[in-house]
Amino acid sequence: MKKSFLSILFAFTFFSVFAVPGVKQFIPDASGEYVYYKDNTFKRESYIGILVYDDANYKIRYFAPTDEASKLPEKEMSILVSVNKDSAFWDMTGEYIMTQVLPGTEDADLINYLHDILYEFSARRNRIEVVDAMNVPSTQDYAQFGGSVTIFFDAIIPIFNVRDIVDSKGEKVLECVCIGKLTSSEDKGFDSFKGFPQVAENDDVQKIKAGKSMKVSYDGKTVKLDSNWTQSLENIWTLGDEALLTMAFVPVASENENFNNMYIVRKLMSSSQTSYINFPESTVNIKKNGDMIFNCESYDAASNKNIITNKILKKKKSGGYDFLSLAVYQGDYKINKSYFDKIVKSFK
């Protein structure tokens, strides 16, 4: 597995935090955070991404992959926008269209549509005082999405906290497919997003023959592996190029339990560089005892493979969490699910 995909980043300190003008954020946005939506109102597969640079500068991007059936080429439109950060509403003060606008096409309509998304999301988010939980429903009239809709707001979604929009028939007309955070000015994760393509699984995936059992440990944490695994670093073990296991300690983000939970979920559900966590195919379970269980499916654009990652956080009485992450290529995981699940369950 490639190191860039396997990077596990814990940044529980706020840098350059802020919120959309007029919005009170439960979790302040940080520079470089972004969200992508699949917009099902288009006839072709379409995505809309929003990125925050700081409290006055944002980017919005439309992307549609090649549609071979309809003979439509790949389509992209990106706009940089500046806003009045002291305003109580979304007050755009400037814009720069980064992609070519073709005359005689629907490009002008698309630009207006992206403008409307920003204005409408801001206005509708302003109607909600504070979003401090996941999947908070709000019934609103939204002509752009067919009239009466239910907007699900979510604290773990950055910028406008919009997760999904569901129409009166119960269909998702807009759905969050991933969130992420850029790690540097060189990080192309936002601009490189092209959706979640169908990935062909390898035909040569083999059933794993368990080796001699061995218990490995790190900083008071243990897990049962076997002789197929190799220790790469003090807290990292690999199974060839197919899987990687990491143990670590995760500190609490805040003494406020609800804030702590929402903040950690946002961080552990955030995509990194060009490895994108697929929200509709991922689950998070926060238990009554404070433990957290993540089962995430992500797409790694560098290798053109899907990855299944199980993340376990066990709450410590002394504070913080014991953490386990097991990342496996999807084809290997499917063939050897019981083998890998047994490893996760052995985490102590």
Solvent accessible surface area in square Angstrom, and as a share of the most:
residue,aa,sasa,rsa
1,M,30,0.14
2,K,107,0.46
3,K,173,0.73
4,S,55,0.35
5,F,21,0.09
6,L,23,0.12
7,S,45,0.29
8,I,58,0.30
9,L,103,0.51
10,F,60,0.25
11,A,54,0.42
12,F,39,0.16
13,T,86,0.50
14,F,81,0.34
15,F,143,0.60
16,S,78,0.50
17,V,58,0.33
18,F,31,0.13
19,A,28,0.22
20,V,2,0.01
21,P,6,0.04
22,G,45,0.43
23,V,13,0.08
24,K,128,0.54
25,Q,28,0.12
26,F,42,0.18
27,I,3,0.02
28,P,37,0.23
29,D,2,0.01
30,A,10,0.07
31,S,44,0.29
32,G,8,0.07
33,E,6,0.03
34,Y,1,0.01
35,V,1,0.00
36,Y,0,0.00
37,Y,2,0.01
38,K,57,0.24
39,D,1,0.01
40,N,59,0.30
41,T,64,0.37
42,F,59,0.25
43,K,216,0.91
44,R,40,0.15
45,E,75,0.34
46,S,0,0.00
47,Y,7,0.03
48,I,2,0.01
49,G,0,0.00
50,I,0,0.00
51,L,3,0.01
52,V,1,0.00
53,Y,79,0.30
54,D,53,0.28
55,D,44,0.23
56,A,23,0.18
57,N,60,0.31
58,Y,2,0.01
59,K,8,0.04
60,I,0,0.00
61,R,1,0.01
62,Y,7,0.02
63,F,0,0.00
64,A,0,0.00
65,P,31,0.19
66,T,80,0.47
67,D,35,0.18
68,E,147,0.66
69,A,102,0.79
70,S,66,0.43
71,K,178,0.76
72,L,68,0.34
73,P,99,0.63
74,E,83,0.37
75,K,53,0.22
76,E,65,0.29
77,M,0,0.00
78,S,6,0.04
79,I,0,0.00
80,L,56,0.28
81,V,4,0.02
82,S,32,0.20
83,V,6,0.04
84,N,57,0.29
85,K,109,0.46
86,D,122,0.63
87,S,15,0.10
88,A,77,0.60
89,F,125,0.52
90,W,7,0.02
91,D,47,0.24
92,M,38,0.17
93,T,90,0.52
94,G,31,0.29
95,E,80,0.36
96,Y,137,0.52
97,I,54,0.28
98,M,86,0.39
99,T,39,0.23
100,Q,142,0.63
101,V,59,0.34
102,L,82,0.41
103,P,123,0.78
104,G,91,0.87
105,T,70,0.41
106,E,137,0.62
107,D,2,0.01
108,A,61,0.47
109,D,96,0.50
110,L,16,0.08
111,I,15,0.08
112,N,83,0.43
113,Y,39,0.15
114,L,0,0.00
115,H,35,0.16
116,D,67,0.35
117,I,2,0.01
118,L,0,0.00
119,Y,95,0.36
120,E,55,0.25
121,F,2,0.01
122,S,1,0.01
123,A,46,0.36
124,R,17,0.06
125,R,0,0.00
126,N,52,0.27
127,R,147,0.54
128,I,38,0.19
129,E,113,0.51
130,V,62,0.36
131,V,2,0.01
132,D,60,0.31
133,A,39,0.31
134,M,61,0.27
135,N,75,0.38
136,V,48,0.28
137,P,84,0.53
138,S,19,0.12
139,T,106,0.62
140,Q,16,0.07
141,D,101,0.53
142,Y,1,0.00
143,A,88,0.68
144,Q,52,0.23
145,F,6,0.02
146,G,73,0.70
147,G,18,0.17
148,S,61,0.40
149,V,3,0.02
150,T,34,0.20
151,I,2,0.01
152,F,54,0.23
153,F,0,0.00
154,D,0,0.00
155,A,2,0.01
156,I,2,0.01
157,I,0,0.00
158,P,1,0.01
159,I,0,0.00
160,F,1,0.00
161,N,2,0.01
162,V,2,0.01
163,R,42,0.15
164,D,13,0.07
165,I,0,0.00
166,V,23,0.13
167,D,32,0.17
168,S,98,0.63
169,K,174,0.74
170,G,53,0.51
171,E,108,0.48
172,K,92,0.39
173,V,19,0.11
174,L,1,0.01
175,E,29,0.13
176,C,4,0.02
177,V,6,0.04
178,C,0,0.00
179,I,1,0.01
180,G,2,0.02
181,K,66,0.28
182,L,29,0.14
183,T,66,0.38
184,S,60,0.39
185,S,107,0.69
186,E,133,0.60
187,D,17,0.09
188,K,118,0.50
189,G,0,0.00
190,F,2,0.01
191,D,62,0.32
192,S,42,0.27
193,F,0,0.00
194,K,105,0.44
195,G,2,0.02
196,F,38,0.16
197,P,64,0.40
198,Q,180,0.80
199,V,30,0.17
200,A,95,0.73
201,E,82,0.37
202,N,75,0.39
203,D,150,0.78
204,D,101,0.52
205,V,29,0.17
206,Q,128,0.57
207,K,145,0.61
208,I,42,0.21
209,K,181,0.77
210,A,69,0.53
211,G,31,0.30
212,K,165,0.70
213,S,84,0.54
214,M,66,0.30
215,K,133,0.56
216,V,18,0.10
217,S,68,0.44
218,Y,54,0.21
219,D,103,0.53
220,G,77,0.74
221,K,1,0.00
222,T,33,0.19
223,V,1,0.00
224,K,111,0.47
225,L,8,0.04
226,D,8,0.04
227,S,71,0.46
228,N,57,0.29
229,W,12,0.04
230,T,86,0.50
231,Q,99,0.44
232,S,61,0.39
233,L,113,0.56
234,E,128,0.57
235,N,34,0.17
236,I,36,0.18
237,W,5,0.02
238,T,32,0.18
239,L,15,0.07
240,G,63,0.60
241,D,83,0.43
242,E,64,0.28
243,A,1,0.01
244,L,15,0.08
245,L,0,0.00
246,T,9,0.06
247,M,0,0.00
248,A,16,0.12
249,F,90,0.38
250,V,0,0.00
251,P,55,0.34
252,V,56,0.32
253,A,30,0.23
254,S,35,0.23
255,E,164,0.74
256,N,80,0.41
257,E,103,0.46
258,N,59,0.30
259,F,25,0.10
260,N,6,0.03
261,N,19,0.10
262,M,10,0.05
263,Y,5,0.02
264,I,0,0.00
265,V,0,0.00
266,R,1,0.00
267,K,33,0.14
268,L,8,0.04
269,M,3,0.01
270,S,24,0.16
271,S,4,0.02
272,S,24,0.15
273,Q,69,0.31
274,T,39,0.22
275,S,11,0.07
276,Y,3,0.01
277,I,15,0.08
278,N,18,0.09
279,F,4,0.02
280,P,69,0.44
281,E,99,0.45
282,S,14,0.09
283,T,89,0.52
284,V,40,0.23
285,N,76,0.39
286,I,51,0.26
287,K,90,0.38
288,K,215,0.91
289,N,99,0.51
290,G,5,0.05
291,D,23,0.12
292,M,0,0.00
293,I,59,0.30
294,F,0,0.00
295,N,51,0.26
296,C,2,0.01
297,E,32,0.14
298,S,7,0.04
299,Y,22,0.08
300,D,3,0.01
301,A,43,0.33
302,A,59,0.46
303,S,30,0.20
304,N,83,0.43
305,K,62,0.26
306,N,24,0.12
307,I,0,0.00
308,I,16,0.08
309,T,14,0.08
310,N,14,0.07
311,K,24,0.10
312,I,17,0.09
313,L,0,0.00
314,K,68,0.29
315,K,92,0.39
316,K,69,0.29
317,K,219,0.93
318,S,103,0.66
319,G,33,0.32
320,G,2,0.02
321,Y,1,0.01
322,D,21,0.11
323,F,0,0.00
324,L,0,0.00
325,S,3,0.02
326,L,0,0.00
327,A,6,0.05
328,V,1,0.00
329,Y,16,0.06
330,Q,23,0.10
331,G,10,0.09
332,D,19,0.10
333,Y,19,0.07
334,K,118,0.50
335,I,81,0.41
336,N,2,0.01
337,K,108,0.46
338,S,86,0.55
339,Y,34,0.13
340,F,0,0.00
341,D,31,0.16
342,K,153,0.65
343,I,8,0.04
344,V,21,0.12
345,K,163,0.69
346,S,19,0.12
347,F,4,0.02
348,K,148,0.63
